[in-house]
Amino acid sequence: MPTKFVPLELQLAKKIDEKQKIVSIDELKRINNQNEIMALDNDELKLFLKVNHALGKLIFFDEAGLRDKVIIDPVFLIDVLRSIVTEEEFWPQHLLQIFKSLKGSGKLLKRDLYEIWNQDCFKTILEHKEYMVEMLVHLDIICSQKDNMNGSDYFLIPCMISTKREDNISMPFDRSIHLSYTFKDEVVPPAILYRFIATFITIWKLQVSQNSGLLLFTDSADVCIDAQHDMRFDIQRNKLIITLSHKKIKTAIVSTIASTAQECLSHAITQISNFYFSVTEDSACTIDLPFTTQIGIVCGTNLCFLTIEFRLKMNGYVQIIKENTRQMLCPDGFQTRYLLCL
């Protein structure tokens, strides 16, 4: 840690002792200028923020809507999170209906969020409500679904949903193609799962059920791509399964839609994994990604999965999978170790 950082660190520590949680960038610059010959120039101040953010001493994101303020007391962000993401026993009686709505549908009305923050223990959050909403959106704690209208009056909080998809709703195998991100862990890491859900429903618009509820569950979600194409994801143990469906038949799926969706999802989950594993690193994660990408093949009433590497090595693989039979994928002599069945 450069010794030139010490005076500004001590000044911010004093602000924390005075119960201040957030400073604006302008205020930070004024505090810095009080150090005269020890004051940091603009480049040094940027480095100060970057280093101390990496060390967990403060929270600063150089992103639109966030770069104008600095959380100088990181514990404050924990308070912001627990104001929403917590167990029923910690919710006051007059706000329990909000909690029940969150657990059932993941919906949180904006006015309800501000009512939560209007409690005495969270009044400091309310003073910075626009900034804190932007922070929670950036961290994918809350999100807004894609909407072609003028915007909605609610947020979605994927990590609070407890409703599971009903078992009797099956995948439309005859109209669909399938892709899987298979993780090395026994289950999909929750931090990656919830950020992926948030990304999934902000790129595409959630479908609505017959009873007008959003098709968003703790382990699944359905979105609409266009009038003819729908997409869905499901969690099955360590697999995050993507299903792209056409309204009539899978051979009518537009290839550019499939490739664009795959590129968007692969990019998103790679970025999320990088963030998950290198949140304190200076650059992108250099370790191996925690998942492999596989193609789903219908095997009777289930799906089997082939690694992308095997697909690339197999001559005529595309023609083979169109037959959609396990016998053609697993004849004697095939390297069946690449085939993973649920």
Buried (B, 14 or more C-beta within 10 A) or exposed (E): EEEBBEBBBEBBEEBBEEEBBBBEBEBBBEBBEEBEEEBBEEEBBEBBBEBBBEEEBBBBBEEEBBEEBBBBBBEBBEBBBEBBBEEEEEBEEEEEEBBEBBBEBBBBBBEBBEBBBEBEEBEBBBEBBEBBBBBBBBBBBBBBBBEEEEEEEBBBBBBBBEBEBEEEEEBEBEBBBBBBBBBEEEEBBEBBBBBBBBBBBBBBBBBEEEEEBBBBBBBBBBBBBEEBBBBBBBBBEBBBBBBBBBEEEBEEBBEEBBEEBBEBBBEBBBBBBBBBBBEEEEEEBEEEBBBBBBBBBBBEEEBBBBBEEBBEEBEEBEEBBEEBBBEBBBEEEEEEEBBBEE
